Every structure is written in C-alpha cells, then in structure tokens.
Amino acid sequence: MNDTIAAIATASGVASIAIVRISGPDAYEIARRMSAPKELDAREARLSTIYDMEGEIIDRGILIYFPSPRSFTGEDIVEFQVHGGMVVAQRVLESAIHFGARHARPGEFSKRAYLNGKIDLSEAEAIASLIEARSLDAARILLRQMRGELGRFVERVREGILTVRAYSEVSIDYAEEDIPPDILEAIEAGLQRLSCDMQRVLDSSERRRGLIEGFRIAIVGRPNVGKSSLLNALLDYERAIVSDIAGTTRDTIEEQIRVGTHIVRIVDTAGIRDARDEIERRGVNRSLESIEEADIVIALFDSSREYDEDEDGRILRLIEGFEKERLIVALNKSDLPGRFDTEILAPFPYIEISAKREFTRLMSELEKRLDGFSSSDELMLVNERQMDAVRRCAKQIEEAREPLRRGELEIFSYHLAEAASAIGEISRPYESEEILDRMFSEFCLGK
C-alpha cells in the first residue's frame, strides 16, 4: 500500500456535486500541485481553483485534507468536491492520475481501511450493504453494524470459547482420573450458553434477511383469478397481459414496488392447475418454486366464481401449512356479484379486494406484515458469509461435546480452536490477499 489511489466517489450522471477521493502517501502533494493553496489545513474545507496537468482551470471547488492516521483509510486523504457531471469530475481524476495517483480498484478504499485497522470486516460489509439498503429498517441495522455491534458479538463469543478452553486446560491435570463434576458442569453450561446465543442470532437473521436482500411477495391462485390485474394495479401500469383466457400468464413475472418503507420484489405466478402442455407445466413448477422462496404469499380467490375443488382446492391445500405471518388470503373481484362459498375460507382470515378498483386494505396488511419482520431488536447477520461462519462455529462447538464426555481434552480443545477461528472470520478473517481481494472487489468504485 505504498502507492496512492484515486477514484470518483459519487454516482455517475448530472448532480450538483461530485466527489473525487485520493488516498495514499502522495495524496497531499498531488492535491497541492492541482490547486492554488501552498498548504492545506487538516479537516478545513477550503475553496480553491483546481488545475489540470496543462495548468488550465478545471473548476473552483472545495478541498478537504484528512491527514493520516485520522482518516477513513488510515492514510492521507484529500477529497475534491466539484460541480457535478462526469466531465468535471473525470478531468479532476485524470489530473490526479497524471500527478502520480493510480485508478483505485472497486472497494480498495474500504480494503485499506480494514488493513490499517480502522474498521473490521463486518463494518466494511455494512458500509457496502448500506448503499443498497432496501428499507429504512435495513439502514438502521447496517448503521448498528457500522458502529461495531456485530464485532462486539464476535468478541463475546470468542471470549466465551476461550473461557471454556481455560476450564478444559485446568482439567488436563486430571487426565488420569475422572474430570471433577463441577468443572464438567461449568464447561457444559458454557457450551450451552454459546450455542443458544448463536442459534438465536441465526434464527432472527434467517427470518429477517429480506430486510437486507429485499422481501419477496408471491401472488398465487387458480388461472384467471386476477393475479395479473392485481400486479398491474400495484405497479400502476400494465406490466402483465390481462385477458379472459385462462393460462395467459405462463411464467413468473417479477417487478419491484415500494410498500411503506420497504422495497420489495412482487412475483405474479402462473395459474396453478393441472398443466395442459409442457410449457404450462414448467410455468406451474416455477410458480411453486416462487411460492417456496417468498417471504409473504398472497393467495387470491375469485369471489365472482363458484368454488372449484380441483383448482381452488389445490390452492387451499398448498397454503394450509403456512405460518400466519407469511400468508394473506384475499377474495378478489368484490365489485362483482358474489358466488364463492366463503365458508370454505373459514380456517383463514381473509380480506375482500377489487384489483381494478380498491385494494388499500391489502396494501395496509402487506405493510403491517413487513413491519413485523423488523420489529425485533435482535442482532442480525446481513449476508450468507456471516451466517455460514456462525453455523460452522456452532457445529464445532456441538462436535466438541462428545470428546469432552469421553475425557479426550486434546480433541475437545481442537474443536474449540476451530470454532474460534470460524467466528473470527466475521470481523477479522485469515488475511489471505486473494480472499480479501475477492471480498472487496464486490464493493463500489470509490468506496
């Protein structure tokens, strides 16, 4: 990290301000060569004329100098705040490259911050995820991680593992005898606490992962029940073809909408029935997969048609085992004369809607369900890598129990060492350059 890197840190396109960031040992000197001031004071916003390599004026903008080590990367950083638009920012970047910087790779600023001990990996991942947060609640969770909440959880688990190992080290003195019951009980209790803590966090994270990735909502029902009409109404434009011909939608259609403070993916599925050809059969199978993956399923029935045991009954059998938080049953076409026997829906609380005229109650119910996922204040793991690390740690702790009971303390300690290593990967993993390059390459340029 002896070189100096530069990148445009704001999104491309027309804007009032663009930021070009330079980080590294030559950042200060490069900034001075590009601007009028002979000196830059630390953390002072200075209005300055900015020049290119030919000495021509690029812009008048704000320069801010963050000296090492009190900067995001832990290195000298200079930020140029210039007028927005790609022309000005690009000229500033080209000038910085000419005077000795090189183009930063994606995530390289965050990688340097990590390597210089300014952030741990959980905080770096929270920074990257915050940019793509799908809800206000997701942003709040990620901000908690940026303040080190997950890192503190990792340290608590590691300390717990070390404490249990300390008990086992004491027990080695009894290698030729039985382990004293009080020591064995203390070790077992410690392992149980660790397992419970990790399982609670895993369960909470699995339930709420849609907060980070975006919740998925699937609309399911027999053909011609109004699924596509509902999708079009929610989107406020005709995304799906609507007709009276059953089976018009033969594949899943996905679109993104906003419900309250949440950005969600809503899926219009093909009508579920006994398929009449290969293409329809594949569409039905995709519908079933979408239902399985969905966080919330809207089961739609047609109030203007009589109950059909084959088709409506199939939908009822499909949803009968769903958790109530995951299911909304809606009786569509409430603006038409009713012919559907509502007694059949008795096991399911249902709401009446009209996809073409009035569905505010459905939107309110969706928002209520989505808000329910975020009501917990429990710590949350925000990606599969973090969840995998906790699962592997928990597995090693579980596998340590049997050698402990047999008095095989060396094997027991080995499993605990593996557990500590697994949980440590969340915040500060083994620093293989290849692994870190792969992780940070998924970040944005200038981040």
C-alpha positions in Angstrom: 0.0 0.0 0.0 2.9 2.4 -0.8 1.0 3.8 -3.8 -1.7 6.5 -4.0 -5.1 5.7 -5.3 -7.8 7.9 -6.7 -11.5 7.5 -7.8 -14.7 9.3 -8.3 -16.7 8.5 -5.2 -20.2 9.7 -6.3 -22.6 8.1 -8.8 -22.3 9.0 -12.5 -24.7 11.4 -14.0 -25.8 15.0 -13.6 -25.7 16.3 -10.0 -25.0 19.4 -8.0 -21.7 18.0 -6.5 -19.2 15.3 -7.5 -16.5 14.0 -5.1 -13.1 12.8 -6.2 -11.2 11.0 -3.5 -7.4 10.5 -3.3 -5.7 8.3 -0.6 -2.1 7.3 0.0 1.3 8.8 0.9 1.3 11.2 -2.1 -2.3 12.5 -1.7 -1.3 15.8 -0.1 1.4 16.6 -2.6 -0.8 15.7 -5.6 -3.6 17.9 -4.2 -1.2 20.8 -3.8 0.0 20.5 -7.4 -3.6 20.6 -8.6 -4.7 23.6 -6.5 -3.7 27.1 -5.6 -3.0 26.8 -1.8 0.5 26.3 -0.7 -0.7 24.4 2.3 -3.9 22.6 3.3 -5.0 22.7 6.9 -6.3 19.4 8.4 -10.1 19.0 8.2 -10.7 22.5 6.9 -12.9 23.0 3.9 -11.0 25.3 1.5 -12.4 26.9 -1.6 -9.8 26.6 -4.3 -9.1 26.7 -8.0 -8.4 23.3 -9.4 -6.0 22.9 -12.4 -5.3 20.1 -14.8 -1.8 18.8 -15.9 -1.5 21.6 -18.5 -2.2 24.3 -15.9 -5.7 25.0 -17.3 -8.5 25.6 -14.8 -10.9 22.7 -14.4 -13.2 24.1 -11.7 -13.4 26.0 -8.5 -14.3 23.6 -5.7 -13.8 22.6 -2.1 -10.7 20.7 -0.9 -10.7 18.8 2.4 -7.5 17.2 3.7 -7.7 14.3 6.2 -4.1 13.5 7.5 -3.1 10.0 8.5 -4.0 8.2 10.7 -7.2 10.1 11.4 -8.9 9.3 8.1 -11.2 6.7 6.8 -8.4 4.6 5.3 -5.8 5.5 7.9 -3.8 7.2 5.2 -3.6 10.8 4.0 -6.8 11.5 2.1 -7.8 14.6 0.1 -11.3 15.0 -1.2 -12.2 17.3 -4.1 -15.8 18.5 -4.1 -16.5 19.9 -7.5 -19.6 20.6 -9.7 -21.5 17.5 -10.7 -21.5 15.9 -14.0 -19.0 13.5 -15.5 -16.9 16.0 -17.4 -15.5 18.0 -14.4 -15.1 15.0 -12.1 -13.4 13.0 -14.8 -10.9 15.8 -15.6 -10.0 16.1 -11.8 -9.4 12.3 -11.7 -7.3 12.4 -14.9 -5.2 15.2 -13.4 -4.7 13.2 -10.2 -3.6 10.2 -12.2 -1.1 12.4 -14.2 0.5 13.7 -11.0 1.2 10.3 -9.6 -2.0 8.5 -8.4 -3.4 5.4 -9.9 -7.0 4.3 -10.5 -8.5 2.7 -7.4 -10.0 -0.8 -7.8 -13.5 -1.5 -6.5 -13.6 -1.5 -2.7 -9.9 -0.5 -2.4 -10.6 2.4 0.0 -12.5 0.1 2.3 -9.9 -2.6 2.0 -7.2 -0.1 3.1 -9.3 1.0 6.0 -9.6 -2.7 7.0 -5.9 -3.5 6.6 -5.0 -0.3 8.6 -7.2 -1.4 11.5 -9.8 1.4 11.0 -12.7 -1.0 10.5 -13.3 -4.7 10.8 -14.8 -6.8 8.0 -18.3 -6.7 9.5 -18.2 -2.9 9.4 -16.8 -2.9 5.9 -19.6 -5.2 4.7 -22.2 -3.0 6.4 -20.9 0.1 4.5 -21.2 -1.7 1.2 -24.7 -3.1 2.0 -25.9 0.3 3.2 -25.7 1.7 -0.3 -28.2 -0.9 -1.5 -30.4 -1.0 1.6 -34.0 -2.0 0.7 -35.8 -0.4 3.7 -35.4 2.1 6.5 -35.1 -0.8 8.9 -32.2 -2.3 6.9 -30.4 1.0 7.0 -30.8 1.1 10.8 -29.5 -2.4 11.2 -26.5 -1.7 9.0 -25.7 1.5 10.9 -25.6 -0.5 14.1 -23.1 -2.8 12.4 -21.0 0.1 11.3 -20.8 1.1 14.9 -19.3 -2.3 15.7 -22.2 -4.1 17.2 -21.5 -7.4 15.3 -17.8 -7.1 16.1 -18.7 -6.9 19.8 -20.9 -10.0 19.4 -18.0 -11.9 17.8 -15.7 -10.9 20.6 -18.2 -12.1 23.2 -18.4 -15.5 21.5 -14.6 -15.8 21.2 -14.2 -14.8 24.9 -16.8 -17.5 25.8 -14.9 -20.1 23.8 -11.6 -19.1 25.5 -13.2 -19.3 28.9 -14.4 -22.8 28.2 -10.9 -23.7 26.9 -9.5 -22.4 30.1 -11.7 -24.8 32.1 -10.5 -27.7 29.9 -6.9 -26.7 30.5 -7.4 -27.0 34.2 -9.0 -30.4 33.7 -5.9 -31.7 32.0 -4.4 -32.1 35.5 -7.0 -34.8 36.0 -6.0 -36.7 32.8 -5.5 -40.0 34.8 -8.7 -39.5 36.8 -12.3 -38.6 36.2 -12.9 -34.9 35.5 -14.4 -33.3 38.6 -18.2 -32.9 38.2 -18.2 -29.2 38.9 -15.7 -28.4 36.2 -17.5 -30.6 33.7 -20.8 -28.9 34.6 -19.2 -25.4 34.1 -17.9 -26.4 30.7 -21.2 -27.9 29.6 -23.0 -24.7 30.8 -20.6 -22.5 28.9 -21.1 -24.5 25.7 -24.9 -24.4 26.1 -24.9 -20.6 26.5 -22.7 -20.2 23.4 -24.9 -22.5 21.3 -28.1 -20.7 22.4 -26.7 -17.3 21.7 -25.6 -18.2 18.2 -28.8 -20.1 17.4 -30.9 -17.1 18.5 -29.0 -14.8 16.2 -29.1 -17.3 13.3 -32.9 -17.7 13.6 -33.5 -14.0 13.8 -31.3 -13.4 10.8 -33.0 -16.0 8.7 -36.4 -14.6 9.5 -35.4 -11.1 8.6 -32.9 -11.5 5.8 -35.4 -9.9 3.4 -34.7 -6.6 5.2 -31.3 -6.6 3.6 -31.9 -8.5 0.4 -35.4 -7.2 -0.3 -38.6 -9.2 0.6 -40.3 -11.3 -2.0 -44.1 -11.4 -2.3 -45.7 -14.0 -4.5 -49.3 -13.8 -5.8 -50.8 -17.3 -6.2 -54.2 -18.6 -7.4 -56.0 -20.6 -10.0 -56.0 -19.3 -13.6 -58.0 -16.2 -14.3 -58.4 -15.3 -10.7 -57.0 -11.7 -11.2 -53.3 -12.2 -10.3 -52.0 -10.2 -13.2 -54.7 -7.5 -12.7 -53.5 -7.1 -9.1 -49.9 -6.9 -10.2 -50.7 -4.2 -12.7 -52.7 -2.3 -10.1 -49.9 -2.4 -7.6 -47.4 -1.2 -10.2 -49.9 1.4 -11.6 -49.1 0.3 -15.2 -49.9 -2.6 -17.4 -46.9 -4.9 -16.8 -48.7 -8.2 -17.3 -51.1 -9.1 -20.1 -54.6 -9.5 -18.8 -57.3 -11.4 -20.7 -60.2 -13.7 -20.1 -58.3 -16.6 -21.5 -57.2 -19.0 -18.7 -53.4 -19.6 -18.6 -52.4 -16.3 -20.2 -49.6 -15.9 -17.7 -47.4 -18.9 -18.3 -44.3 -17.9 -16.5 -43.4 -15.9 -13.3 -43.2 -12.1 -13.7 -41.2 -10.1 -11.2 -41.3 -6.4 -10.5 -40.1 -4.1 -7.7 -42.5 -1.9 -5.7 -42.4 0.2 -2.6 -44.6 -0.8 0.4 -44.4 1.6 3.3 -40.6 2.0 4.0 -39.8 -1.3 2.2 -38.6 -2.0 -1.4 -40.0 -5.5 -2.3 -40.0 -7.9 -5.2 -43.5 -8.9 -6.2 -44.0 -12.0 -8.3 -47.0 -12.8 -10.4 -47.1 -16.5 -10.8 -48.7 -18.7 -13.5 -52.1 -20.0 -12.6 -51.7 -23.3 -10.7 -53.7 -26.2 -12.2 -53.1 -29.5 -14.0 -50.9 -28.3 -16.9 -52.1 -29.0 -20.4 -48.8 -28.8 -22.2 -45.0 -28.8 -21.4 -44.6 -25.0 -21.4 -47.5 -24.6 -18.9 -46.1 -27.4 -16.8 -42.8 -25.6 -16.5 -44.6 -22.3 -15.7 -46.5 -24.0 -12.8 -43.3 -25.6 -11.5 -41.7 -22.1 -11.4 -44.8 -20.8 -9.6 -44.4 -23.4 -6.9 -40.7 -22.5 -6.6 -41.5 -18.8 -6.2 -44.1 -19.6 -3.5 -41.5 -21.6 -1.6 -39.0 -18.8 -1.8 -41.4 -16.0 -0.9 -41.5 -14.2 2.4 -45.2 -13.4 2.0 -47.7 -15.2 -0.2 -51.0 -13.6 -1.3 -53.4 -16.4 -2.0 -56.1 -15.0 -4.4 -59.6 -16.4 -4.9 -62.3 -15.2 -7.2 -65.5 -14.1 -5.4 -67.5 -14.0 -8.6 -67.0 -17.7 -9.4 -68.1 -20.8 -7.6 -65.5 -22.7 -5.6 -63.8 -25.3 -7.7 -62.5 -28.3 -5.7 -59.8 -29.2 -8.3 -58.3 -25.7 -8.8 -59.3 -23.6 -5.7 -58.9 -26.7 -3.5 -55.4 -27.2 -4.8 -54.5 -23.7 -3.6 -56.1 -24.3 -0.2 -54.1 -27.5 0.2 -50.9 -25.6 -0.8 -51.3 -22.9 1.8 -52.8 -24.9 4.7 -49.4 -25.4 6.4 -48.2 -21.8 6.0 -47.3 -19.7 9.1 -50.0 -17.0 9.5 -47.3 -14.2 9.3 -46.4 -15.4 5.8 -49.9 -15.7 4.3 -52.5 -13.2 3.2 -55.8 -14.7 1.8 -57.7 -12.3 -0.4 -61.1 -12.6 -2.1 -60.8 -10.7 -5.4 -63.5 -9.1 -7.6 -65.5 -7.9 -4.6 -67.2 -5.3 -7.0 -68.9 -8.2 -8.8 -71.9 -10.3 -7.6 -70.5 -12.9 -5.1 -70.8 -16.7 -5.9 -67.9 -18.0 -3.9 -68.7 -20.0 -0.8 -66.8 -18.1 1.9 -67.4 -20.8 4.5 -64.6 -22.7 2.7 -62.2 -20.0 3.8 -63.2 -20.2 7.4 -59.7 -21.6 8.6 -58.1 -18.5 7.0 -58.8 -14.9 7.9 -59.4 -13.2 4.6 -59.9 -9.8 3.2 -62.1 -8.7 0.3 -60.5 -6.6 -2.5 -61.0 -5.5 -6.1 -57.8 -5.5 -8.1 -59.4 -3.0 -10.5 -61.0 -0.6 -8.0 -59.9 -0.9 -4.3 -57.1 -2.7 -2.6 -55.9 -0.3 0.1 -56.7 -2.9 2.8 -54.3 -5.3 1.1 -51.6 -2.7 1.0 -52.1 -1.9 4.7 -51.9 -5.6 5.5 -48.7 -6.0 3.5 -47.1 -3.1 5.2 -48.1 -4.4 8.6 -46.6 -7.8 7.8 -43.3 -6.3 6.5 -43.0 -4.1 9.5 -43.5 -7.1 11.7 -40.3 -8.7 10.3 -38.3 -5.6 11.6 -39.9 -5.3 15.0 -37.2 -7.4 16.7 -34.2 -5.5 18.2 -32.1 -8.7 18.0 -28.6 -8.5 16.4 -28.7 -9.5 12.7 -26.2 -11.1 10.4 -26.5 -9.4 7.0 -25.2 -11.9 4.5 -24.6 -15.6 3.8 -20.9 -15.4 4.6 -21.6 -14.2 8.1 -24.3 -16.8 8.7 -22.0 -19.6 7.4 -19.3 -18.5 9.8 -21.7 -18.7 12.8 -23.1 -22.1 11.6 -19.6 -23.5 11.4 -18.7 -22.2 14.8 -21.9 -23.7 16.3 -21.1 -27.0 14.6 -17.6 -27.2 16.0 -19.0 -26.5 19.5 -21.5 -29.3 19.1 -18.8 -31.7 17.9 -16.7 -30.8 20.9 -19.3 -32.2 23.3 -18.6 -35.9 22.7 -14.8 -35.9 23.2 -15.4 -33.8 26.3 -17.7 -36.5 27.8 -15.0 -39.1 26.9 -12.3 -37.0 28.6 -10.4 -36.5 25.3 -9.5 -33.0 26.1 -7.0 -32.5 23.3 -9.6 -33.3 20.7 -12.1 -31.1 22.6 -9.6 -28.2 22.5 -9.1 -28.7 18.8 -12.8 -28.3 18.1 -12.9 -25.2 20.2 -10.0 -23.7 18.3 -11.8 -24.3 15.1 -14.9 -22.7 16.5 -12.9 -19.6 17.5 -11.4 -19.4 14.0 -14.8 -19.7 12.3 -16.5 -17.0 14.3 -13.4 -14.7 13.9 -13.9 -14.8 10.1 -16.8 -12.4 10.5 -14.8 -9.5 11.7 -11.1 -10.3 11.0 -10.5 -13.5 9.0 -7.3 -15.1 8.0 -5.7 -12.4 5.9 -5.1 -14.2 2.6 -4.6 -11.4 -0.1 -6.6 -13.5 -2.6 -9.6 -13.8 -0.2 -9.6 -10.1 0.7 -9.3 -9.1 -3.0 -12.4 -11.2 -3.8 -14.4 -9.8 -0.9 -13.7 -6.2 -1.6 -14.0 -6.4 -5.4 -17.8 -6.5 -4.9 -17.7 -3.0 -3.4 -18.4 0.1 -5.4 -15.6 2.2 -7.0 -14.5 5.0 -4.7 -15.7 3.0 -1.6 
